[in-house]
Amino acid sequence: MRHLLSAADLDRTTAIEVLDAAAQMAATQAREIKKLPTLRGRTVVNLFFEDSTRTRISFETAAKRLSADVINFAAKGSSVSKGESLKDTAQTLQAMGADAVVIRHPASGAPHRLAHSGWVGTSVVNAGDGTHQHPTQALLDAYTIRRHLTGTTANPDGVGNDLAGLRVAIVGDVLHSRVARSNVQLLHTLGAEVTLVSPPTLVPVGAEAWPCSISYHLDAVLADQQPDAIMMLRVQRERMGGDRTGATGFFPSPLEYTRSFGLDSRRLRMLPDHAIVLHPGPMNRGLEISAEAADSPRAVILEQVANGVAVRMAVLYLLLAQERETLA
Ligand code: CP
């Protein structure tokens, strides 16, 4: 792998290789000394043009646990406010010795542009671009699902396994969700059966061609399909506009959204006993997920965050350390 820009970059073999490497990384994180020398002398730049808590911190943690030097760049407070372009910003950071650039950007396609424009010679990792892709989120979700639903006493992380036969429901604001787009692709690649559940207004044009089914009725999906995992999506109100009543152009009121598409304790009880609840965060408690559901024993939301470090260690390792091994 030279770059990781999209879940579509990962075929089944490569995806399992990343998940298996993440399991090895996770094992090292249970040790007293968590740091590995793997990327000593390499520099990872975190280039964040959009807000982030989980992704930015976990990429930073992952790079540091692999002994890389880390440069954190946030557009707020930088020369971007003076009009500096993505090209000039990236080339400035490469001049300081970057080996990999982890980029989050509000514009869909910005990581692809950076990787293929010839502006920089580094590896590029997409940490979320617009409504397009968030491949490391999909990998950490797949890792979490695989561990919980295919792990055994002899193989607790499900190493070597794909997700064949598992049913995953992805619920909510699909239209604005790079997480949904990445997950549909990766979960399908790994053999899972994916159902998107959303109000019709929040289903993107063209979604009928994606490798999943689409429903507008959450209760029916829970009752009929009995999903093994349910992934609640954040309602991205900042991308919707709306008025002081909470109405948006996409649903009449927050209460009506919650009644039809929110995960609450009644819907939690409709799930099979083994089913798990995922959310990429940040959560709108009381809108797409109730506090009871978010804090229930079925919720693996904080595990997703912890697994994000191991998955991002694996991605940086496969991009940078293997490249060095090949060159040696
Ligand atoms: N899941 C996710 O991308 O969260 P952040 O926006 O906090 O990075």
Residues whose N, C-alpha, C, O or C-beta is under 5 A from the ligand:
A	BS01	CP	D51 S52 T53 R54 T55 R56 P280 G281 P282
